[in-house]
């Protein structure tokens, strides 16, 4: 194991030590960091969404910004605004940076604010910059948006449109931990209350940039590339699988952003698995997180209780490995 991969492994272990029972979430957050992507976390209250992001920021020693999205939030509360000041007796407008200028931005309950505020994040997520009063401001080189939403309480919320959902590299679904993990959580909190802290590992943020360079070098054969493309095409043309219910389940398939996200994420997964090439197992390991928010299910599917993950499982059954 080279030094960069070892440092990323230490980062993962450090975050996992603070977040019990959510190993897949931590792994997905690390992959998003390695691919310069953004993550949407959906889960019930108390499933360590905010805690995991705080633990990641502490382990990387980077700045964390948090915005609690509410119906009365304004775009300027996220991006920043120009403030009137008098300097040496002369009036002028000075730009005051908003929380988006941190390395990690936690957009808590993003679906509780109207579309105008949600759209304020689009430029930051896609272009890594914001524009205020005709001026463009670059965001930090290490930047990631981590948005959360509650899947149960939907009264008074503003669901994210498909165009914005597509900007998230991956979506993580979180559930309550099992009994064993629950007991470990109680012990962990007890230790924190008594200020019994283990060794805190800190990882230099520059390691992320070095890891990104290595991930870009991971080889992906034409056969694996064709396999990934076949999965995406299956979401758009489900009728080709005549012996499968896919055509009745899918209303709209995934965009080309899904293909790009799947390629990046699969290479990052292969790298984390200690390989310098992508195989179909790496693709299958990450495909649910990449596609589950990029599928629009039909009315029949929703009425029958079919979920996006069930649709992806069926696609993996139908699409042959080359």
ABEGO torsion letter per residue (X at the ends): XBAAAAAAAAAAAAAAAABBGAAAAAAAAAAAAAAGBBBBBBBBBGAGAAAAAAAAAAAAGBBBBBBBBBAABBAAAAAEBBBBBBBGGBBBBBBBBBAAABABBBBBGAAABBAAAAAAAAAAAAAGBBBBGGBBBBBBABBBBBBBBBAABABGBBBBBAAAAAABABBBBBBBBBAAAAAAAAAAAAAAAAGBBBBBBBBBAAAAAAAAAAAAABBBBAAAAAAAAAAAAAAABAAABAABAAAAABABBBBAAAAAAAAAAAAAAAAAAGBABBBAAAAAAAAAAAAAAABBBBAAAAAAGBBAAAAAAAAAAABBBX
